[in-house]
Amino acid sequence: MRFRDVRMNDLGLWERLRCDPAMNTELGGPQPREEIPGKLAEDVAAVSTDTSWIVVMESDDGEAMGSVCIWRHDAAPPFSEIGWGVLPEFQGQGVGKRSVAALLERAREDGRWGTIHAFPAITNTPSNGICRSLGFTLIGQEAFEFRGTTLQCNHWEIDPARDLVPPP
């Protein structure tokens, strides 16, 4: 598996990750397809200015498998969040766990993100398992507003400099 920054020619992947009902059951349903080109352009711009890390996971033969991202929220107080999505045909193979671990290791080396939060749905067993196995601490459960939908999420946090458990 290899990693690269998101690019404008990733529209097909972005549509699959955001418009497929099966991929978005835990996120309040699929996004409208017409919104995706604009979202992709925003993501590419965020990567080009180094304000977010938005990484595409690829198989060794170059097939896109999903994405993993770290970005900053300008809330009070500001905080960093990590999120990921793995296409259905690659789920259950450790792609998500290895990708999250790799981006957290990069965050540890970089040092700028501080404590990083994750908010998987309480019913998303695989994503909660990734958090647990990599050394995140479960803070609790909370309602999380996402695209106009209130999601019931587990709130996890990790300080990559201190808590990251590398996968076997």
Secondary structure, DSSP 8 states (H G I E B T S, - for coil): -EEEE--GGGHHHHHHHHH-TGGGGGGTS---GGGHHHHHHHHHHHHHTTSSEEEEEE-TTS-EEEEEEEEEE-SSS-EEEEEEEE-GGGTTTTHHHHHHHHHHHHHHHH--S-SEEE--BTT-HHHHHHHHHHT-EEEEEEEEEETTEEEEEEEEEE-HHHH-----
